[in-house]
């Protein structure tokens, strides 16, 4: 077997060899032969570059992540003694008509959440939809018919206040209930809505996402009417007209008493007595 060297080009390397599988014997007595020697030439060519690959079949499926969270918030509706909103008023404290009252809504939640008051109104009944009704402000804008209303927009997004002069409803009503529609949202939206706006702006804001809109109500306010207390208070403490009225009432009362005494004396002079017979008395 021969082992010729391999041959190489740009693409392949070729190895060649010759396999002799029959070698004739010499003719007897000689060194010659007349038979053919049988040989097999073999070549092996290998590529210098080649591509190999593998494949796999993936099982198709879905991986879903669902994360849910929950939280709580609380709205507090309180009455205060002044517009500094630092001293609470007693819930049972009565107020006089035209006395200024102060209310504030406070949000108790995480720092990222804020609130703003959409509107507030007053009713004579406990329910928010009861009548009669008086609008204090809508879209944070005070009512045109009540100039005593003022809305306060603090820098803190977790509180908002307002004030107005106390009043009573016409008729037999001495209690006033205050109701407010409050929107809870992110701090950025709470800051954007801290201003008076019109109805069109309100419709635009409603398209945004908010956490919640709640209607809250205050404890009832008992309003004292000045006319109801004139019978138990000195009228001179209200105004100068009270002093004049007191004097005239006393004068009229004195004249009436004097006339009654004079009339009684005049009638007493006309009184005559008549003796009743004894027999008549016995028959009775």
GROMACS elastic network, one bead per residue, 0.5 to 0.9 nm:
[ bonds ]
;  ai    aj funct       b0    kb
    1    17     6  0.70896   500
    1    18     6  0.56441   500
    1    19     6  0.51139   500
    1    20     6  0.62189   500
    2    16     6  0.88226   500
    2    17     6  0.56971   500
    2    18     6  0.54311   500
    2    19     6  0.71961   500
    2    20     6  0.87838   500
    3     6     6  0.88285   500
    3    15     6  0.87309   500
    3    16     6  0.71402   500
    3    17     6  0.53218   500
    3    18     6  0.73596   500
    4    15     6  0.76540   500
    4    16     6  0.61296   500
    4    17     6  0.60884   500
    4    18     6  0.84382   500
    5    14     6  0.89091   500
    5    15     6  0.67935   500
    5    16     6  0.72417   500
    5    17     6  0.86888   500
    6    13     6  0.68630   500
    6    14     6  0.54028   500
    6    16     6  0.64721   500
    7    12     6  0.83980   500
    7    13     6  0.58078   500
    7    14     6  0.50118   500
    7    15     6  0.64268   500
    7    16     6  0.83123   500
    7    45     6  0.89591   500
    8    11     6  0.78514   500
    8    12     6  0.59107   500
    8    14     6  0.61026   500
    8    15     6  0.87911   500
    9    12     6  0.55692   500
    9    13     6  0.65034   500
    9    14     6  0.85661   500
   10    13     6  0.84722   500
   10    48     6  0.78862   500
   11    46     6  0.85039   500
   11    47     6  0.58524   500
   11    48     6  0.55045   500
   11    49     6  0.73506   500
   12    45     6  0.63581   500
   12    46     6  0.53394   500
   12    48     6  0.51713   500
   12    49     6  0.82828   500
   13    44     6  0.82462   500
   13    45     6  0.55943   500
   13    46     6  0.52449   500
   13    47     6  0.65142   500
   13    48     6  0.68556   500
   14    43     6  0.67247   500
   14    44     6  0.54690   500
   14    46     6  0.62244   500
   14    47     6  0.87638   500
   15    42     6  0.83143   500
   15    43     6  0.55054   500
   15    44     6  0.50262   500
   15    45     6  0.62521   500
   15    46     6  0.84590   500
   16    41     6  0.72265   500
   16    42     6  0.55439   500
   16    44     6  0.62118   500
   16    45     6  0.85219   500
   17    40     6  0.82410   500
   17    41     6  0.56864   500
   17    42     6  0.51186   500
   17    43     6  0.62817   500
   17    44     6  0.87636   500
   18    39     6  0.64921   500
   18    40     6  0.53956   500
   18    42     6  0.59509   500
   18    43     6  0.86575   500
   19    38     6  0.85714   500
   19    39     6  0.53930   500
   19    41     6  0.60151   500
   19    42     6  0.73623   500
   20    23     6  0.69732   500
   20    37     6  0.75397   500
   20    38     6  0.58903   500
   20    40     6  0.61086   500
   20    41     6  0.85074   500
   21    37     6  0.82461   500
   21    38     6  0.60030   500
   21    39     6  0.59386   500
   21    40     6  0.74671   500
   22    36     6  0.84555   500
   22    37     6  0.57423   500
   22    39     6  0.70220   500
   23    35     6  0.86809   500
   23    36     6  0.78480   500
   23    38     6  0.66272   500
   23    39     6  0.85251   500
   24    27     6  0.89522   500
   24    33     6  0.68527   500
   24    34     6  0.82240   500
   24    35     6  0.59256   500
   24    36     6  0.67971   500
   24    37     6  0.58569   500
   24    38     6  0.85152   500
   25    28     6  0.85359   500
   25    31     6  0.87001   500
   25    32     6  0.82047   500
   25    33     6  0.66171   500
   25    35     6  0.81830   500
   26    29     6  0.78950   500
   26    30     6  0.62056   500
   26    31     6  0.51792   500
   26    34     6  0.82695   500
   26    35     6  0.89425   500
   27    30     6  0.53434   500
   27    31     6  0.65125   500
   27    32     6  0.57596   500
   27    33     6  0.53615   500
   27    34     6  0.79055   500
   28    31     6  0.78264   500
   28    32     6  0.85721   500
   28    33     6  0.89995   500
   29    32     6  0.88628   500
   30    33     6  0.80622   500
   33    36     6  0.81926   500
   46    49     6  0.88420   500
   47    50     6  0.68460   500
   71   109     6  0.84020   500
   71   110     6  0.87835   500
   72   108     6  0.86231   500
   72   109     6  0.67180   500
   72   110     6  0.87153   500
   73   107     6  0.69520   500
   73   108     6  0.55334   500
   73   110     6  0.79362   500
   73   113     6  0.89729   500
   73   184     6  0.88162   500
   74   106     6  0.81498   500
   74   107     6  0.58103   500
   74   109     6  0.67346   500
   75   105     6  0.66678   500
   75   106     6  0.55914   500
   75   108     6  0.63154   500
   75   109     6  0.89225   500
   75   182     6  0.87095   500
   75   214     6  0.88798   500
   75   216     6  0.79365   500
   76   104     6  0.80472   500
   76   105     6  0.55651   500
   76   106     6  0.50052   500
   76   107     6  0.65066   500
   76   108     6  0.78469   500
   76   216     6  0.85325   500
   77   103     6  0.71497   500
   77   104     6  0.59620   500
   77   106     6  0.65991   500
   77   216     6  0.73644   500
   77   217     6  0.72224   500
   77   218     6  0.60605   500
   77   219     6  0.86506   500
   78    88     6  0.72380   500
   78    89     6  0.79876   500
   78    91     6  0.83175   500
   78   102     6  0.85020   500
   78   103     6  0.57224   500
   78   104     6  0.56169   500
   78   105     6  0.66411   500
   78   106     6  0.82143   500
   78   218     6  0.70942   500
   78   219     6  0.84602   500
   79    85     6  0.84631   500
   79    87     6  0.88751   500
   79    88     6  0.60947   500
   79    89     6  0.55031   500
   79    90     6  0.77789   500
   79    91     6  0.73075   500
   79   101     6  0.73892   500
   79   102     6  0.56122   500
   79   104     6  0.65166   500
   79   218     6  0.82674   500
   79   219     6  0.89778   500
   80    83     6  0.75304   500
   80    84     6  0.84453   500
   80    85     6  0.56706   500
   80    86     6  0.72494   500
   80    87     6  0.57150   500
   80    90     6  0.82658   500
   80   101     6  0.73893   500
   80   102     6  0.52383   500
   80   103     6  0.59764   500
   80   104     6  0.74980   500
   81    84     6  0.83029   500
   81    85     6  0.71012   500
   81    86     6  0.80480   500
   81    87     6  0.59031   500
   81    88     6  0.60530   500
   81    89     6  0.53161   500
   81    90     6  0.89127   500
   81   100     6  0.89812   500
   81   101     6  0.72510   500
   81   102     6  0.64963   500
   81   103     6  0.88839   500
   82    85     6  0.57999   500
   82    86     6  0.76910   500
   82    87     6  0.73489   500
   82    88     6  0.86805   500
   82    89     6  0.89197   500
   82   100     6  0.85621   500
   82   101     6  0.76917   500
   82   102     6  0.61733   500
   82   163     6  0.89162   500
   83    86     6  0.81643   500
   83   101     6  0.89594   500
   83   102     6  0.64189   500
   83   103     6  0.85892   500
   83   152     6  0.86124   500
   83   161     6  0.81514   500
   83   162     6  0.80630   500
   83   163     6  0.76229   500
   84    87     6  0.79171   500
   85    88     6  0.73368   500
   85   102     6  0.77705   500
   85   103     6  0.80841   500
   85   104     6  0.73242   500
   85   161     6  0.80533   500
   88    91     6  0.86653   500
   89    92     6  0.85167   500
   89    93     6  0.71942   500
   89   102     6  0.89013   500
   90    93     6  0.51922   500
   90    94     6  0.88449   500
   91    94     6  0.85396   500
   91   219     6  0.68119   500
   91   220     6  0.80598   500
   91   221     6  0.78286   500
   92   219     6  0.86025   500
   92   220     6  0.83290   500
   92   221     6  0.75609   500
   92   222     6  0.78601   500
   93   221     6  0.77835   500
   93   222     6  0.76113   500
   94   221     6  0.67095   500
   94   222     6  0.51406   500
   94   223     6  0.58706   500
   94   224     6  0.67837   500
   95    98     6  0.85868   500
   95    99     6  0.64550   500
   95   100     6  0.85502   500
   95   101     6  0.80827   500
   95   166     6  0.72024   500
   95   221     6  0.74994   500
   95   222     6  0.65289   500
   95   223     6  0.50436   500
   95   224     6  0.60475   500
   96    99     6  0.53871   500
   96   100     6  0.87715   500
   96   166     6  0.68824   500
   96   167     6  0.80444   500
   96   222     6  0.86568   500
   96   223     6  0.55887   500
   96   225     6  0.64335   500
   96   226     6  0.72931   500
   97   100     6  0.85590   500
   97   165     6  0.73346   500
   97   166     6  0.50664   500
   97   167     6  0.51034   500
   97   168     6  0.71581   500
   97   223     6  0.62817   500
   97   224     6  0.63211   500
   97   225     6  0.60537   500
   97   226     6  0.72814   500
   98   101     6  0.89142   500
   98   164     6  0.85120   500
   98   167     6  0.61911   500
   99   164     6  0.83100   500
   99   165     6  0.53061   500
   99   166     6  0.53372   500
   99   167     6  0.82820   500
  100   148     6  0.85505   500
  100   163     6  0.67665   500
  100   164     6  0.55392   500
  100   166     6  0.59322   500
  101   162     6  0.86506   500
  101   163     6  0.56221   500
  101   164     6  0.57464   500
  101   165     6  0.60906   500
  101   166     6  0.63415   500
  102   161     6  0.73774   500
  102   162     6  0.60338   500
  102   164     6  0.69546   500
  102   165     6  0.89339   500
  103   160     6  0.86744   500
  103   161     6  0.55752   500
  103   162     6  0.55645   500
  103   163     6  0.61934   500
  103   164     6  0.89384   500
  103   218     6  0.89329   500
  104   159     6  0.69449   500
  104   160     6  0.56633   500
  104   162     6  0.64358   500
  104   163     6  0.87189   500
  105   116     6  0.87688   500
  105   117     6  0.80445   500
  105   158     6  0.83306   500
  105   159     6  0.56000   500
  105   160     6  0.55389   500
  105   161     6  0.61912   500
  105   162     6  0.89893   500
  105   180     6  0.87753   500
  105   182     6  0.84356   500
  106   115     6  0.84913   500
  106   158     6  0.58361   500
  106   160     6  0.68213   500
  106   161     6  0.86654   500
  107   113     6  0.87002   500
  107   114     6  0.72613   500
  107   115     6  0.69492   500
  107   157     6  0.84622   500
  107   159     6  0.61169   500
  107   184     6  0.83581   500
  108   158     6  0.72785   500
  109   112     6  0.83121   500
  109   113     6  0.66302   500
  109   114     6  0.82168   500
  109   158     6  0.82821   500
  110   113     6  0.58018   500
  110   114     6  0.85638   500
  111   114     6  0.75845   500
  111   158     6  0.84542   500
  111   187     6  0.81212   500
  112   185     6  0.87959   500
  112   186     6  0.60976   500
  112   187     6  0.58095   500
  112   188     6  0.88225   500
  113   157     6  0.79287   500
  113   158     6  0.76790   500
  113   184     6  0.71044   500
  113   185     6  0.57492   500
  113   187     6  0.52982   500
  113   188     6  0.88034   500
  113   190     6  0.83409   500
  113   211     6  0.89064   500
  114   156     6  0.83890   500
  114   158     6  0.50885   500
  114   159     6  0.81034   500
  114   183     6  0.85834   500
  114   184     6  0.58884   500
  114   185     6  0.54211   500
  114   186     6  0.54112   500
  114   188     6  0.80715   500
  114   189     6  0.79466   500
  114   190     6  0.55296   500
  114   191     6  0.82136   500
  115   157     6  0.59462   500
  115   158     6  0.58164   500
  115   159     6  0.70547   500
  115   160     6  0.81256   500
  115   182     6  0.69219   500
  115   183     6  0.55329   500
  115   185     6  0.57758   500
  115   186     6  0.76739   500
  115   187     6  0.75117   500
  115   189     6  0.84191   500
  115   190     6  0.53974   500
  115   191     6  0.85982   500
  115   193     6  0.89691   500
  116   140     6  0.88185   500
  116   153     6  0.89094   500
  116   157     6  0.74503   500
  116   158     6  0.80655   500
  116   159     6  0.75466   500
  116   160     6  0.66883   500
  116   181     6  0.88996   500
  116   182     6  0.59227   500
  116   183     6  0.55985   500
  116   184     6  0.68447   500
  116   185     6  0.83005   500
  116   190     6  0.58907   500
  116   191     6  0.83764   500
  116   193     6  0.68683   500
  116   194     6  0.67674   500
  117   120     6  0.76515   500
  117   139     6  0.79492   500
  117   140     6  0.67519   500
  117   160     6  0.70774   500
  117   161     6  0.86312   500
  117   180     6  0.68927   500
  117   181     6  0.60246   500
  117   183     6  0.62947   500
  117   184     6  0.89317   500
  117   193     6  0.89509   500
  117   194     6  0.86553   500
  118   137     6  0.83561   500
  118   138     6  0.63841   500
  118   139     6  0.50486   500
  118   140     6  0.57503   500
  118   180     6  0.74267   500
  118   181     6  0.54906   500
  118   182     6  0.57293   500
  118   183     6  0.68367   500
  118   193     6  0.89632   500
  118   202     6  0.89082   500
  119   135     6  0.82189   500
  119   136     6  0.75723   500
  119   137     6  0.54275   500
  119   139     6  0.56690   500
  119   140     6  0.59041   500
  119   141     6  0.81672   500
  119   179     6  0.84492   500
  119   180     6  0.56613   500
  119   181     6  0.54363   500
  119   182     6  0.75014   500
  120   135     6  0.65102   500
  120   136     6  0.55439   500
  120   137     6  0.55859   500
  120   138     6  0.66955   500
  120   140     6  0.83661   500
  120   178     6  0.70941   500
  120   179     6  0.55218   500
  120   181     6  0.63858   500
  120   182     6  0.88934   500
  121   128     6  0.83672   500
  121   133     6  0.69491   500
  121   134     6  0.56085   500
  121   137     6  0.69379   500
  121   138     6  0.84775   500
  121   177     6  0.84239   500
  121   178     6  0.58848   500
  121   179     6  0.54372   500
  121   180     6  0.65134   500
  122   125     6  0.88202   500
  122   128     6  0.81266   500
  122   132     6  0.84328   500
  122   133     6  0.56530   500
  122   134     6  0.50686   500
  122   135     6  0.63265   500
  122   136     6  0.70512   500
  122   176     6  0.65428   500
  122   177     6  0.54659   500
  122   179     6  0.61328   500
  122   180     6  0.88441   500
  123   126     6  0.71859   500
  123   127     6  0.78088   500
  123   128     6  0.69997   500
  123   129     6  0.79974   500
  123   130     6  0.63362   500
  123   131     6  0.60666   500
  123   132     6  0.57486   500
  123   134     6  0.63845   500
  123   135     6  0.88548   500
  123   169     6  0.82246   500
  123   175     6  0.86734   500
  123   176     6  0.59347   500
  123   177     6  0.52724   500
  123   178     6  0.66245   500
  123   179     6  0.79188   500
  124   127     6  0.87861   500
  124   130     6  0.72958   500
  124   131     6  0.65287   500
  124   132     6  0.59906   500
  124   133     6  0.69767   500
  124   168     6  0.82516   500
  124   169     6  0.66591   500
  124   173     6  0.65479   500
  124   174     6  0.80067   500
  124   175     6  0.61192   500
  124   176     6  0.50673   500
  124   177     6  0.61501   500
  125   128     6  0.76851   500
  125   129     6  0.84597   500
  125   130     6  0.55368   500
  125   131     6  0.67062   500
  125   132     6  0.77633   500
  125   133     6  0.87816   500
  125   173     6  0.89726   500
  125   175     6  0.78441   500
  125   176     6  0.73089   500
  125   177     6  0.66646   500
  126   129     6  0.86801   500
  126   130     6  0.71645   500
  126   176     6  0.83073   500
  126   177     6  0.61265   500
  126   178     6  0.88021   500
  126   217     6  0.83060   500
  126   219     6  0.88607   500
  126   220     6  0.77138   500
  127   130     6  0.53298   500
  127   131     6  0.88101   500
  127   177     6  0.83369   500
  127   179     6  0.87283   500
  127   217     6  0.83737   500
  128   131     6  0.86380   500
  128   133     6  0.88385   500
  128   177     6  0.82859   500
  128   178     6  0.82023   500
  128   179     6  0.61463   500
  128   180     6  0.87033   500
  128   215     6  0.80786   500
  128   216     6  0.84983   500
  128   217     6  0.73968   500
  129   133     6  0.81254   500
  130   133     6  0.69956   500
  131   134     6  0.87327   500
  132   169     6  0.74812   500
  132   170     6  0.88549   500
  133   169     6  0.86001   500
  134   169     6  0.87103   500
  135   138     6  0.73730   500
  135   142     6  0.85490   500
  135   143     6  0.65626   500
  135   145     6  0.87704   500
  135   146     6  0.83974   500
  136   141     6  0.86249   500
  136   142     6  0.60822   500
  136   143     6  0.56199   500
  136   145     6  0.88126   500
  136   146     6  0.69759   500
  136   149     6  0.64589   500
  136   164     6  0.80474   500
  137   140     6  0.56993   500
  137   141     6  0.51548   500
  137   144     6  0.86986   500
  137   146     6  0.87639   500
  137   149     6  0.74320   500
  137   150     6  0.86065   500
  137   151     6  0.82894   500
  138   141     6  0.52962   500
  138   142     6  0.65749   500
  138   143     6  0.70072   500
  138   196     6  0.86494   500
  138   197     6  0.88075   500
  138   198     6  0.86741   500
  138   199     6  0.88291   500
  139   142     6  0.83994   500
  139   195     6  0.84504   500
  139   196     6  0.61662   500
  139   197     6  0.57406   500
  139   198     6  0.64768   500
  139   199     6  0.71153   500
  139   201     6  0.88341   500
  139   202     6  0.69959   500
  140   151     6  0.69017   500
  140   193     6  0.89195   500
  140   194     6  0.81267   500
  140   195     6  0.66637   500
  140   197     6  0.68784   500
  140   198     6  0.89573   500
  141   144     6  0.87843   500
  141   150     6  0.85365   500
  141   151     6  0.77164   500
  141   195     6  0.81218   500
  141   197     6  0.67276   500
  141   198     6  0.80194   500
  142   145     6  0.85796   500
  142   146     6  0.72249   500
  142   147     6  0.72094   500
  142   148     6  0.84626   500
  142   149     6  0.57247   500
  142   150     6  0.65135   500
  142   151     6  0.73428   500
  142   196     6  0.84522   500
  143   146     6  0.53726   500
  143   147     6  0.69568   500
  143   149     6  0.74044   500
  144   147     6  0.64419   500
  146   149     6  0.62451   500
  146   164     6  0.84547   500
  147   150     6  0.80276   500
  147   164     6  0.84134   500
  148   163     6  0.76804   500
  148   164     6  0.50414   500
  148   165     6  0.58292   500
  149   162     6  0.71403   500
  149   163     6  0.56384   500
  149   165     6  0.73205   500
  150   161     6  0.86930   500
  150   162     6  0.55123   500
  150   163     6  0.54202   500
  150   164     6  0.65851   500
  151   160     6  0.79551   500
  151   161     6  0.61064   500
  151   163     6  0.66764   500
  152   160     6  0.62503   500
  152   161     6  0.51802   500
  152   162     6  0.55502   500
  152   163     6  0.83182   500
  153   156     6  0.84006   500
  153   157     6  0.88690   500
  153   159     6  0.84297   500
  153   160     6  0.59495   500
  153   161     6  0.71865   500
  153   162     6  0.87690   500
  153   194     6  0.59919   500
  153   195     6  0.73097   500
  154   157     6  0.73542   500
  154   159     6  0.72654   500
  154   160     6  0.64415   500
  154   161     6  0.82430   500
  154   194     6  0.83633   500
  155   158     6  0.89469   500
  155   159     6  0.87409   500
  155   191     6  0.80924   500
  155   194     6  0.89665   500
  156   159     6  0.62110   500
  156   160     6  0.81432   500
  156   191     6  0.87637   500
  157   160     6  0.76794   500
  157   187     6  0.63830   500
  157   188     6  0.89798   500
  157   190     6  0.61908   500
  157   191     6  0.67008   500
  157   194     6  0.87175   500
  158   187     6  0.86577   500
  158   190     6  0.87874   500
  166   176     6  0.89541   500
  166   223     6  0.72333   500
  167   176     6  0.80937   500
  167   223     6  0.69596   500
  167   225     6  0.87537   500
  168   171     6  0.86351   500
  168   173     6  0.67945   500
  168   174     6  0.62974   500
  168   175     6  0.73373   500
  168   176     6  0.68499   500
  168   222     6  0.89090   500
  168   223     6  0.64688   500
  168   224     6  0.84019   500
  168   225     6  0.78740   500
  169   172     6  0.78865   500
  169   173     6  0.59249   500
  169   174     6  0.75169   500
  169   175     6  0.84004   500
  169   176     6  0.77879   500
  170   173     6  0.69728   500
  171   174     6  0.88015   500
  173   176     6  0.79200   500
  174   221     6  0.82835   500
  174   222     6  0.58623   500
  174   223     6  0.57024   500
  174   224     6  0.71841   500
  174   225     6  0.81555   500
  175   220     6  0.60501   500
  175   221     6  0.54666   500
  175   223     6  0.62626   500
  176   219     6  0.88397   500
  176   220     6  0.56556   500
  176   221     6  0.50890   500
  176   222     6  0.65623   500
  176   223     6  0.73416   500
  177   217     6  0.70544   500
  177   218     6  0.61927   500
  177   219     6  0.66915   500
  177   221     6  0.63558   500
  178   216     6  0.85283   500
  178   217     6  0.56931   500
  178   218     6  0.53415   500
  178   219     6  0.77567   500
  178   220     6  0.75584   500
  178   221     6  0.83707   500
  179   215     6  0.68312   500
  179   216     6  0.56739   500
  179   218     6  0.63945   500
  180   214     6  0.81797   500
  180   215     6  0.55492   500
  180   216     6  0.54778   500
  180   217     6  0.64617   500
  180   218     6  0.86521   500
  181   213     6  0.68893   500
  181   214     6  0.56878   500
  181   216     6  0.65608   500
  182   212     6  0.83707   500
  182   213     6  0.56218   500
  182   214     6  0.52586   500
  182   215     6  0.61453   500
  182   216     6  0.74954   500
  183   190     6  0.85558   500
  183   210     6  0.73629   500
  183   211     6  0.77191   500
  183   212     6  0.58875   500
  183   214     6  0.63726   500
  183   215     6  0.88264   500
  184   190     6  0.78657   500
  184   210     6  0.65549   500
  184   211     6  0.56241   500
  184   212     6  0.52504   500
  184   213     6  0.61456   500
  184   214     6  0.80089   500
  185   188     6  0.82399   500
  185   189     6  0.64254   500
  185   190     6  0.63188   500
  185   209     6  0.79879   500
  185   211     6  0.51894   500
  185   212     6  0.70353   500
  185   213     6  0.88057   500
  186   189     6  0.55321   500
  186   190     6  0.62391   500
  186   191     6  0.88406   500
  186   210     6  0.75421   500
  186   211     6  0.78942   500
  187   191     6  0.62209   500
  187   192     6  0.86825   500
  188   191     6  0.53106   500
  188   192     6  0.63852   500
  188   193     6  0.88943   500
  189   193     6  0.62709   500
  189   194     6  0.88109   500
  189   210     6  0.86700   500
  190   193     6  0.53323   500
  190   194     6  0.64800   500
  191   194     6  0.53599   500
  191   195     6  0.86250   500
  192   195     6  0.76081   500
  193   196     6  0.79481   500
  193   197     6  0.82910   500
  193   205     6  0.86826   500
  197   200     6  0.82104   500
  197   201     6  0.61821   500
  197   202     6  0.71887   500
  198   201     6  0.54742   500
  198   202     6  0.65057   500
  199   203     6  0.64333   500
  199   204     6  0.88006   500
  200   203     6  0.52408   500
  200   204     6  0.64421   500
  200   205     6  0.88058   500
  201   204     6  0.50685   500
  201   205     6  0.62398   500
  201   206     6  0.86949   500
  202   205     6  0.51047   500
  202   206     6  0.62635   500
  203   206     6  0.51547   500
  203   207     6  0.70328   500
  204   207     6  0.56843   500
  204   208     6  0.76224   500
  205   208     6  0.55230   500
  205   209     6  0.85802   500
  206   209     6  0.75061   500
  206   210     6  0.82719   500
  210   213     6  0.76695   500
  217   220     6  0.88054   500
  218   221     6  0.83394   500
  224   227     6  0.87645   500
  224   228     6  0.75863   500
  224   229     6  0.81337   500
  225   228     6  0.55310   500
  225   229     6  0.70907   500
  226   229     6  0.54821   500
  226   230     6  0.68666   500
  226   238     6  0.86769   500
  227   230     6  0.56554   500
  227   231     6  0.83724   500
  228   231     6  0.70413   500
  228   232     6  0.85291   500
  229   232     6  0.54933   500
  229   233     6  0.60349   500
  230   233     6  0.52013   500
  230   234     6  0.69427   500
  230   235     6  0.61359   500
  230   238     6  0.88297   500
  231   234     6  0.80282   500
  231   235     6  0.84652   500
  232   235     6  0.89102   500
  233   236     6  0.85763   500
  233   237     6  0.77052   500
  233   238     6  0.88604   500
  234   237     6  0.57183   500
  234   238     6  0.77403   500
  234   242     6  0.79114   500
  234   243     6  0.86948   500
  234   246     6  0.87431   500
  235   238     6  0.55118   500
  235   239     6  0.70254   500
  235   240     6  0.83752   500
  235   241     6  0.79996   500
  235   243     6  0.63992   500
  235   245     6  0.80214   500
  235   246     6  0.71449   500
  236   239     6  0.56424   500
  236   240     6  0.61455   500
  236   241     6  0.74283   500
  236   244     6  0.83521   500
  236   245     6  0.88479   500
  236   246     6  0.78851   500
  237   240     6  0.81765   500
  237   242     6  0.75475   500
  237   243     6  0.84850   500
  238   241     6  0.81716   500
  238   242     6  0.66253   500
  238   243     6  0.89910   500
  239   242     6  0.55369   500
  239   243     6  0.73677   500
  240   243     6  0.53383   500
  240   244     6  0.66447   500
  240   245     6  0.87520   500
  241   244     6  0.50778   500
  241   245     6  0.60317   500
  241   246     6  0.84959   500
  242   246     6  0.59708   500
  242   247     6  0.85606   500
  243   246     6  0.51027   500
  243   247     6  0.62852   500
  243   248     6  0.87348   500
  244   247     6  0.52530   500
  244   248     6  0.63284   500
  244   249     6  0.86739   500
  245   248     6  0.51633   500
  245   249     6  0.60602   500
  245   250     6  0.85759   500
  246   249     6  0.51961   500
  246   250     6  0.62356   500
  246   251     6  0.86614   500
  247   250     6  0.52258   500
  247   251     6  0.62087   500
  247   252     6  0.86861   500
  248   252     6  0.60599   500
  248   253     6  0.84205   500
  249   252     6  0.52065   500
  249   253     6  0.60658   500
  249   254     6  0.85873   500
  250   253     6  0.50821   500
  250   254     6  0.61183   500
  250   255     6  0.86592   500
  251   254     6  0.51430   500
  251   255     6  0.62166   500
  251   256     6  0.86201   500
  252   255     6  0.52009   500
  252   256     6  0.61844   500
  252   257     6  0.87109   500
  253   256     6  0.51508   500
  253   257     6  0.62998   500
  253   258     6  0.87145   500
  254   257     6  0.51986   500
  254   258     6  0.62014   500
  254   259     6  0.86495   500
  255   258     6  0.50876   500
  255   259     6  0.61186   500
  255   260     6  0.85924   500
  256   259     6  0.52003   500
  256   260     6  0.62602   500
  256   261     6  0.88019   500
  257   260     6  0.51268   500
  257   261     6  0.63749   500
  257   262     6  0.88121   500
  258   261     6  0.51751   500
  258   262     6  0.62672   500
  258   263     6  0.86226   500
  259   262     6  0.51626   500
  259   263     6  0.61045   500
  259   264     6  0.85324   500
  260   263     6  0.51484   500
  260   264     6  0.61128   500
  260   265     6  0.86982   500
  261   264     6  0.50755   500
  261   265     6  0.62548   500
  261   266     6  0.86575   500
  262   265     6  0.52131   500
  262   266     6  0.61887   500
  262   267     6  0.86907   500
  263   266     6  0.51337   500
  263   267     6  0.62280   500
  263   268     6  0.86862   500
  264   267     6  0.52949   500
  264   268     6  0.63018   500
  265   268     6  0.51448   500
  265   269     6  0.69582   500
  266   269     6  0.58427   500
  266   270     6  0.75103   500
  267   270     6  0.55344   500
  267   271     6  0.70779   500
  268   271     6  0.54626   500
  269   272     6  0.83563   500
  275   278     6  0.89799   500
  276   279     6  0.86345   500
  276   280     6  0.71178   500
  276   281     6  0.72761   500
  277   280     6  0.53407   500
  277   281     6  0.66026   500
  278   281     6  0.50988   500
  278   282     6  0.63710   500
  278   283     6  0.88043   500
  279   282     6  0.50967   500
  279   283     6  0.63078   500
  279   284     6  0.87597   500
  280   283     6  0.52221   500
  280   284     6  0.65043   500
  281   284     6  0.52507   500
